[in-house]
């Protein structure tokens, strides 16, 4: 009997070891940075006190992990952790907006990012008829870096390449307000569609030294439709198209990139015309950027434009699209990630402010850089910006001049150190509507240690 059991056990083990194992390869990549920042003034007023300075250290860990099931199938994930100021108070559920407001580049709240926040989880499947991505993934990045404000969103994407052409299509669920167990307040009678959705299609043509494409998005935002007692503040949807042609190219020693954004549609389209008048929109933005490389020196220039809203017309000419959070041309002006995200908006007098992404502005920049050795890059830039449309009653329209000097040293292949100094000669836009008010110049010093792996 023992011999029989031994034979059966041996056969079982043999069959077990002969069964094909389902292996999963894991690929990990990420970035960790620690930065120190000093800003001489947290607002630009001179005759309105207080106008204190601020100085602190901050950090963030970002880790992406791909679970590769087969060469054509993988699960893509990413999380951010310990995104916080050194020694700063940690937000909890009973404290301030950090506990409820989503971080701009995260699928979670700012408070969750201070501990750990899962941002991406999606399936990437390369099939014989194209590539499918399904889940929560990156959204808001098209063409060049200008106008991009990436943030995780729930999406279904499809991509098919027949060289040199690529076709991309995507559906994005920006916000869901279906009546369910997660919605505590029922909608008004007859209103069941109050979601924010985006539909996009893109065509791209690539050649050896560049690419050109056009992306078309249709936005249908109905979050304002439900209201138990319909008023002009609700009972409408926002529906518009965004057309984005772009191109990048290398011509000899010059790298050129350009993008144009045109949004047209309605900011407000009422279900009940008696509650309000529909408001049309027509917003423009765009840029052209060129860098000429004459090693070890390089020269560059940028012109960017974001239309402002004309206070004398009922149509909305600005306010829906902007220069994007991912495009940070200066250390102080229009810098979201290192200034606005950690310090906040720079307030002037009255309603004048600079909160990060460029809005209502014409922007000009010239820059020169030098790489005296392979691992060191020193760059200086001079920038000027003024308002496209001066708000009603404002004294002036100039944001001012900014001079920036940055140096980045590559310590190892994975570790780099950056030091930057920026000085803003504040313009009269920040005087607001107070004719006798004064504004003060501002400066910022930042250094950052970044580890990539």
C-alpha positions in Angstrom: 0.0 0.0 0.0 2.8 2.4 0.9 4.5 1.6 -2.4 1.2 2.4 -4.2 1.0 5.8 -2.4 4.6 6.5 -3.2 4.0 5.8 -6.9 0.9 8.0 -6.9 2.7 10.8 -5.1 5.6 10.6 -7.6 3.2 10.7 -10.5 1.4 13.7 -9.0 4.7 15.6 -8.5 5.8 14.8 -12.0 2.5 16.1 -13.4 2.7 19.2 -11.3 6.2 20.1 -12.5 5.2 19.5 -16.1 2.3 22.0 -15.9 3.1 25.3 -17.7 3.8 28.1 -15.2 2.2 31.5 -15.8 5.1 33.9 -15.2 4.8 37.6 -14.9 7.8 39.9 -15.5 7.9 43.1 -13.5 9.5 46.4 -14.7 9.9 49.2 -12.2 10.9 52.8 -13.0 10.4 56.1 -11.2 11.7 59.4 -9.9 12.5 60.9 -6.5 13.3 64.5 -5.9 14.1 66.8 -3.0 13.9 70.5 -3.5 14.5 73.7 -1.5 12.8 76.9 -2.4 13.0 80.5 -1.2 10.5 83.1 -2.5 11.1 86.7 -1.4 7.4 87.7 -1.5 4.3 85.5 -1.6 2.3 88.5 -3.1 3.3 91.4 -5.3 1.8 94.3 -3.4 3.9 96.9 -1.9 1.4 99.1 0.0 -0.7 96.2 1.3 0.8 94.3 4.2 1.9 91.7 5.1 4.1 90.6 2.2 6.2 87.9 3.9 8.8 85.6 2.3 8.7 81.8 2.4 11.4 79.2 2.5 11.0 75.4 2.8 12.1 71.9 1.5 9.7 69.5 -0.3 9.9 66.1 -1.9 8.0 63.5 -4.0 8.5 59.8 -4.9 6.9 58.6 -8.1 7.0 54.9 -9.0 5.7 53.1 -12.1 5.4 49.3 -12.2 4.5 47.3 -15.3 3.4 43.7 -14.8 4.3 42.1 -18.1 2.1 39.0 -18.7 3.3 38.5 -22.2 5.0 40.5 -24.9 1.6 41.9 -26.0 -0.1 42.2 -22.6 0.7 44.1 -19.5 -0.8 45.9 -16.5 0.5 49.4 -16.0 0.5 51.0 -12.5 1.9 54.1 -10.9 1.8 55.7 -7.5 3.0 58.9 -5.8 4.2 58.9 -2.2 5.4 61.3 0.5 4.6 64.4 -1.6 4.9 66.9 1.2 6.9 69.8 2.8 9.6 68.7 5.2 8.3 69.2 8.8 4.9 70.5 7.5 1.6 69.7 9.1 0.0 66.6 7.5 -3.6 67.1 6.3 -6.2 64.8 7.8 -9.9 64.4 7.0 -10.9 67.2 9.3 -8.4 69.7 8.0 -8.8 72.1 5.2 -9.1 71.6 1.5 -6.2 69.2 1.1 -8.4 66.4 2.5 -11.1 66.8 -0.2 -9.6 68.6 -3.2 -7.9 66.4 -5.9 -4.3 67.0 -6.6 -4.0 68.5 -10.1 -1.8 65.7 -11.5 -3.2 62.9 -9.4 -6.4 60.7 -9.3 -6.4 61.1 -5.5 -6.6 64.0 -3.1 -3.7 66.2 -2.1 -3.9 64.7 1.4 -3.5 61.2 0.0 -0.5 62.2 -2.0 1.2 63.2 1.3 1.1 59.5 2.2 0.6 57.3 -0.9 -1.8 57.8 -3.9 -2.4 55.3 -6.7 -2.7 57.2 -10.0 -2.6 54.7 -12.8 -4.0 51.2 -13.1 -4.8 50.1 -16.7 -4.4 47.2 -19.2 -2.2 47.7 -22.2 -3.0 45.1 -24.9 -1.2 45.1 -28.3 -3.6 43.1 -30.5 -3.3 42.3 -34.2 -5.8 45.1 -35.0 -4.2 47.8 -32.8 -3.3 48.7 -29.2 -6.0 49.0 -26.5 -5.5 50.8 -23.2 -8.4 50.4 -20.6 -8.4 51.8 -17.1 -7.2 54.9 -15.3 -4.2 56.4 -17.1 -2.6 59.7 -18.2 -4.8 62.3 -19.9 -4.3 65.9 -21.1 -1.1 65.6 -23.1 -1.2 66.2 -26.8 1.3 67.3 -29.4 4.0 69.5 -27.8 4.3 70.3 -24.1 2.5 73.6 -24.6 -1.1 73.5 -23.5 -0.6 70.1 -21.7 -2.0 69.6 -18.2 -1.6 65.9 -17.7 -3.8 64.2 -15.0 -4.9 60.6 -14.5 -8.4 59.9 -15.9 -10.6 56.9 -16.6 -10.2 56.2 -20.3 -10.5 53.7 -23.2 -7.9 54.3 -25.8 -7.2 52.8 -29.2 -4.2 53.2 -31.4 -3.3 51.8 -34.8 -0.1 52.4 -36.7 0.4 51.9 -40.5 3.7 53.6 -40.9 4.2 56.5 -41.2 0.7 57.2 -40.0 -0.9 56.6 -36.6 -4.5 56.9 -35.6 -5.5 57.4 -32.0 -9.0 57.4 -30.5 -10.1 57.8 -26.9 -13.1 58.1 -24.6 -12.6 59.8 -21.2 -15.0 59.7 -18.3 -14.0 62.9 -16.5 -16.8 62.9 -14.0 -19.6 60.5 -13.2 -22.8 61.7 -11.5 -25.1 58.8 -12.2 -27.7 58.3 -9.5 -26.4 55.4 -7.4 -25.3 54.4 -3.9 -22.5 56.9 -4.2 -24.8 59.9 -4.8 -26.7 61.0 -1.8 -28.9 63.7 -3.3 -31.3 62.7 -6.2 -31.3 64.7 -9.3 -34.2 66.9 -10.4 -37.1 65.3 -12.2 -36.2 64.3 -15.7 -32.4 64.9 -15.3 -30.4 61.7 -15.5 -27.4 62.8 -17.6 -25.0 64.9 -15.5 -21.6 63.4 -16.4 -18.5 65.1 -17.9 -17.3 63.2 -20.9 -14.6 63.7 -23.5 -14.2 62.1 -27.0 -11.1 62.4 -29.0 -9.5 61.4 -32.3 -5.9 62.1 -33.5 -4.0 61.6 -36.6 -0.2 61.7 -36.6 2.3 61.6 -39.5 6.0 60.9 -38.7 9.2 61.3 -40.7 12.8 61.0 -39.9 13.3 64.4 -38.2 9.9 65.3 -37.1 6.1 64.7 -36.9 2.9 66.6 -37.5 -0.6 65.8 -36.3 -4.0 67.1 -35.4 -6.0 66.1 -32.4 -9.8 66.8 -32.2 -11.6 66.6 -28.8 -15.3 67.0 -28.1 -16.1 68.0 -24.5 -19.6 67.5 -23.1 -19.7 68.6 -19.5 -23.1 68.3 -18.0 -22.3 68.5 -14.3 -24.3 71.7 -13.9 -27.5 70.3 -15.4 -29.1 68.8 -12.2 -30.8 71.1 -9.7 -33.9 70.4 -7.7 -34.9 74.1 -8.3 -33.5 75.0 -11.7 -31.8 78.4 -11.8 -29.5 80.3 -14.1 -26.6 78.9 -12.1 -27.5 75.4 -13.1 -29.6 73.6 -15.7 -27.0 74.0 -18.5 -24.2 72.0 -20.0 -20.9 73.0 -21.5 -20.2 71.6 -25.0 -17.3 72.5 -27.3 -14.8 71.2 -29.8 -11.0 71.7 -29.3 -8.9 71.5 -32.5 -5.1 71.1 -31.9 -2.8 70.9 -35.0 0.9 70.7 -34.1 4.3 69.9 -35.6 7.9 69.3 -34.5 10.9 69.3 -36.8 14.7 69.4 -36.9 16.1 71.5 -39.6 19.9 71.4 -39.5 21.0 72.6 -36.1 17.5 74.0 -35.3 14.8 72.2 -33.4 11.3 73.7 -34.0 8.0 73.0 -32.4 4.7 74.7 -32.8 1.1 74.1 -31.7 -2.3 75.9 -32.2 -5.4 75.3 -30.1 -8.9 76.5 -31.1 -11.9 75.9 -28.9 -15.4 76.7 -30.2 -18.8 75.9 -28.9 -20.9 76.9 -25.9 -19.8 77.6 -22.3 -23.5 77.5 -21.3 -26.2 75.7 -23.2 -29.5 75.8 -21.2 -32.0 73.0 -21.1 -34.6 75.7 -20.3 -34.1 78.9 -22.3 -36.2 80.9 -19.8 -33.5 80.4 -17.1 -30.7 82.1 -19.1 -29.2 82.9 -22.5 -26.7 80.5 -24.1 -23.2 81.8 -24.0 -20.9 81.0 -27.0 -17.1 80.6 -26.7 -14.2 81.0 -29.0 -10.8 80.6 -27.4 -7.3 80.5 -29.0 -3.9 79.6 -27.8 -0.6 78.6 -29.5 3.1 78.8 -29.5 6.2 78.5 -31.6 9.6 77.5 -30.0 13.0 77.2 -31.7 16.4 76.2 -30.3 19.6 76.3 -32.4 22.5 74.1 -31.2 26.0 75.2 -31.9 27.9 73.1 -29.4 28.8 74.0 -26.7 26.4 77.0 -27.0 22.7 77.0 -27.9 20.3 79.8 -28.5 16.5 79.7 -28.3 13.3 81.8 -28.5 9.7 81.3 -27.7 6.5 83.2 -28.5 3.2 82.0 -26.8 -0.3 83.3 -26.8 -3.5 82.6 -24.8 -6.5 84.6 -25.7 -8.2 86.7 -22.9 -11.8 87.4 -22.4 -13.1 90.7 -23.7 -15.1 92.3 -21.0 -17.1 94.2 -23.6 -18.7 91.2 -25.3 -21.1 88.5 -24.1 -19.0 85.8 -25.8 -16.3 84.1 -23.9 -12.9 84.6 -25.7 -10.7 83.3 -22.9 -10.7 81.2 -19.8 -11.4 77.7 -21.0 -7.9 76.8 -22.4 -4.5 77.9 -21.1 -0.8 77.4 -21.5 -0.9 74.2 -19.5 0.5 73.1 -16.2 3.3 71.1 -17.8 4.8 74.1 -19.6 6.8 76.1 -17.1 8.7 78.7 -19.1 9.9 80.7 -16.1 10.8 80.1 -12.5 8.2 82.6 -11.2 5.7 83.7 -13.9 3.5 80.9 -15.2 5.3 78.2 -13.2 2.8 75.7 -11.8 4.8 72.7 -10.5 7.6 74.5 -8.5 5.9 77.7 -7.5 2.1 77.6 -7.6 1.8 74.0 -6.5 3.9 74.5 -3.4 3.6 78.3 -2.6 0.3 79.2 -4.1 -0.9 82.0 -6.4 1.0 85.3 -6.5 -1.6 87.9 -5.7 -1.4 91.6 -6.7 -3.9 94.3 -5.9 -7.6 93.6 -6.3 -8.3 90.6 -8.5 -4.9 90.6 -10.2 -3.1 87.3 -9.7 -0.8 84.8 -11.3 -1.8 81.2 -10.4 0.5 79.1 -12.6 -0.7 78.1 -16.1 -0.5 81.0 -18.6 -3.9 82.7 -19.3 -4.8 85.9 -21.1 -1.3 86.7 -22.2 1.2 87.2 -25.0 4.6 85.8 -23.9 8.1 86.4 -25.4 11.3 84.7 -24.3 14.9 84.7 -25.5 17.5 82.3 -24.0 21.1 81.3 -24.3 22.8 78.3 -22.9 26.2 76.7 -22.7 27.4 73.2 -21.9 31.1 73.7 -21.0 31.3 70.0 -20.2 29.1 67.0 -21.0 27.4 66.9 -17.6 26.8 70.6 -17.0 24.1 72.8 -18.6 23.9 76.5 -17.8 21.0 78.5 -19.2 19.9 82.2 -18.9 16.6 83.6 -20.2 14.8 86.9 -20.4 11.0 86.8 -20.6 8.3 89.4 -21.0 4.5 89.0 -20.9 1.5 91.3 -21.2 -2.3 90.7 -21.1 -4.1 90.0 -24.3 -7.3 91.7 -23.0 -6.9 94.1 -20.1 -9.7 93.3 -17.5 -12.3 96.0 -17.0 -10.9 98.9 -14.9 -7.3 97.6 -14.7 -4.6 100.2 -14.6 -2.1 98.3 -16.8 -1.7 95.2 -18.8 2.0 94.3 -18.4 2.9 91.2 -16.3 6.5 92.3 -16.2 10.0 91.1 -17.1 11.6 88.1 -15.7 15.3 87.1 -15.8 16.2 83.5 -14.9 19.5 81.7 -14.6 19.6 77.9 -14.1 22.3 75.3 -13.9 21.9 71.6 -14.0 24.8 69.2 -13.2 24.5 65.5 -14.0 26.3 63.9 -11.0 25.8 60.3 -12.3 23.7 58.8 -15.1 20.7 58.7 -12.7 21.3 61.6 -10.3 21.2 65.3 -11.2 21.3 68.6 -9.3 19.7 71.9 -10.4 20.1 75.4 -9.0 18.0 78.3 -10.3 17.6 82.0 -9.6 14.8 84.1 -11.0 14.0 87.8 -10.6 10.6 89.3 -11.6 10.4 93.0 -12.5 6.7 93.2 -11.6 4.4 94.9 -14.2 1.5 97.3 -13.8 -1.1 94.5 -14.4 -0.7 93.6 -10.7 -1.7 97.1 -9.7 -5.3 95.9 -10.5 -7.9 98.6 -10.5 -6.3 100.7 -7.7 -4.6 103.5 -9.5 -2.5 104.7 -6.6 -1.4 101.2 -5.6 2.2 100.1 -5.9 3.7 96.7 -6.7 7.0 95.3 -5.7 9.6 93.1 -7.5 10.1 89.5 -6.5 12.8 86.9 -6.7 13.1 83.2 -6.2 15.9 80.7 -5.5 15.4 77.0 -6.0 17.6 73.9 -5.9 16.6 70.4 -6.6 18.2 67.0 -6.4 16.6 64.4 -8.7 17.1 60.6 -8.8 15.7 58.7 -11.8 15.6 55.0 -12.0 
